[in-house]
Amino acid sequence: MSKGTLYLIPVTLGDTPVDKVLPSANREVIASIKHFIVEDIRSARRFLKKSNPDIVIDNLTFYTLNEHTKGEDIGAYLNPINEGMNVGVISEAGCPAIADPGADVVAIAQKRGVKVVPLVGPSSILMSLMASGFNGQKFTFNGYLPIEQNERAKTIKLLEQRAYSEDTTQIFIEAPYRNAKLIADLVKSCRPQTKLCIASAITCDEEFIVTKPIKEWGKSLPEIGKIPAIYLIYKG
């Protein structure tokens, strides 16, 4: 019996219509899968029904993957693949395994020699880089910055220095409820000429992607509220 395939299934960013950002081929793949590894079962079920209205949710099996999931459980989630069945990984937003616990599943699958297929879909990290006007050949995604203010200020200055010395775009994210605090810290910590791009609600109706020097941001801080955002800095 041949092994099944692990499919990495992107989802929409926010309430964006499925047809706007996901190809119809994804629906065909989803229809072939009965086992899904997901961050949140409720939101995954909602996405699947939105993508494939005819899907019978009760016929599907869901495995929860989050920071509390044990390593041995993750490995067991892939067992259906040994029986020739496909398994899908669904993130909360955007592409699985990018700043996402799905990476742990993919690592195990690769170690076991399982075929891994990433499907086409929106990545807020790459889309923000595309629209920033910054260096798209050399860039680093740094994940979340430290929460403690002094450590965060040090990290911001370090990333800024790398942007200048290494000619690299520095990309990072923050918990949405700390957006305003991070923006204020960036304006306070960075050089006036350093460029900052703030990208939020990508692909949604309220999409906001703006690049300005720090000194310009300081004149009028944006109010993006608690909307997920991507931050990019680059040399001025």
NORBEL-V995429 format. One record per backbone hydrogen bond with DSSP energy under -0.5 kcal/mol. CO is the residue of the C=O (numbers start at 1). NH is the residue of the N-H. If there is no record, write none. Layout:
CO,NH  CO,NH
//
This chain:
4,115  5,7  5,87  6,117  7,9  7,89  8,10  8,119  9,91  11,94  12,14  13,16  17,20  17,21  18,21  18,22  23,26  23,27  24,27  24,28  25,29  26,30  27,31  28,32  29,32  30,33  34,61  35,88  36,38  36,63  37,90  38,65  40,44  41,45  42,46  43,47  44,48  45,49  46,50  47,51  48,52  52,55  55,57  56,59  57,60  61,36  63,38  66,69  70,73  70,74  71,75  72,76  73,77  74,78  75,78  76,79  78,81  78,82  79,82  79,83  80,83  80,85  81,4  81,84  86,34  86,35  87,7  88,37  89,9  90,39  94,11  95,98  97,99  100,103  101,104  101,105  102,106  103,107  104,108  105,109  106,110  107,111  108,112  109,114  110,113  115,6  116,118  117,8  123,127  124,128  125,129  126,130  127,131  128,132  129,132  129,133  129,134  138,169  140,142  140,171  143,173  148,152  149,153  150,154  151,155  152,156  153,157  154,158  155,159  156,160  157,161  158,162  159,163  160,164  161,165  162,166  162,168  169,140  169,171  170,233  171,142  172,231  173,145  175,178  176,179  178,182  179,183  180,184  181,185  182,186  183,187  184,188  185,189  186,190  191,194  192,215  194,214  195,234  196,212  197,199  197,232  198,210  199,230  200,208  201,204  204,207  208,200  210,198  212,196  213,216  213,217  214,218  216,219  216,220  217,220  222,224  224,227  228,201  229,174  230,199  231,172  232,197  233,170  234,195
//
